[in-house]
């Protein structure tokens, strides 16, 4: 996905986007860079590796090739000390971020009755504790500036399933832990939006209305049908990362209804 010839809505802003070696994180980072932001990229995979699709080096090269500004910092965000190191390096290289996008995730799918404890803990760390920690690190500078934007990438999987009767998908897909951590992230988003409202800091979450055909979705055997264009999530991210914090905060935005609401989709 290339950068859009756009409006420079992020000119002069700095952004930290996690999970940017591939998929949604990469696309959001490219979009923000295309709008003029200086973007810090982070993921575990720095150099191209045949075991993985995408790397920080490739994302960095794609952004800079078309005139964008970015820096790449590899980190394992499941470890608190790595999050501290990442944030300190971002501040040193480009300054404290005006925009923080929590996208990095680790996902395993299996029935709850046999879900390994270590994987539950890793998913909780990556989907809930790491975003909260990075937000805590970002708050002081955002408060001092009286402005800031936090976006948590969530999922419609965080919505409660209907039933009984329960759909076959909900009975067999093994999304229980994934849905639980995304629901927790949504609640965290709302609470942070309320607590930081008077500081001029917007905190929102965004979810594709339907699966996006990314490498991660492919690994999990998702996004084979009923997919949506990745541009819908990048446009949603842009709107939530540049909107007025006094009116556009505390949203758990599903891409298609949100973009219709603001008139971007008809």
DALIN-V638955 format. One line per field, one symbol per residue. phi: phi as a letter, one per 30 degrees, with the letter a starting at -180 (. if undefined). A space follows every 10 residues. Layout:
phi->???
//
This chain:
phi->.cdddbchdc eiccbcbcic daiddddddd ddddcjdccc cbadcdcebd dbcjadddde dddddcjdca bcbdacddce dddddeddde eddbjdddbb ccceabbbba eddbddedde dddddddbdd eddddeddee dddddialbc bcdcaddddd ddkddcdeed dbdicededd dddddddded ddeddcedci cdbbbbbedb ecdceddddd ichdbhcbdd dddddddedd cbddddbcai cccdeddddd ecidcc
//
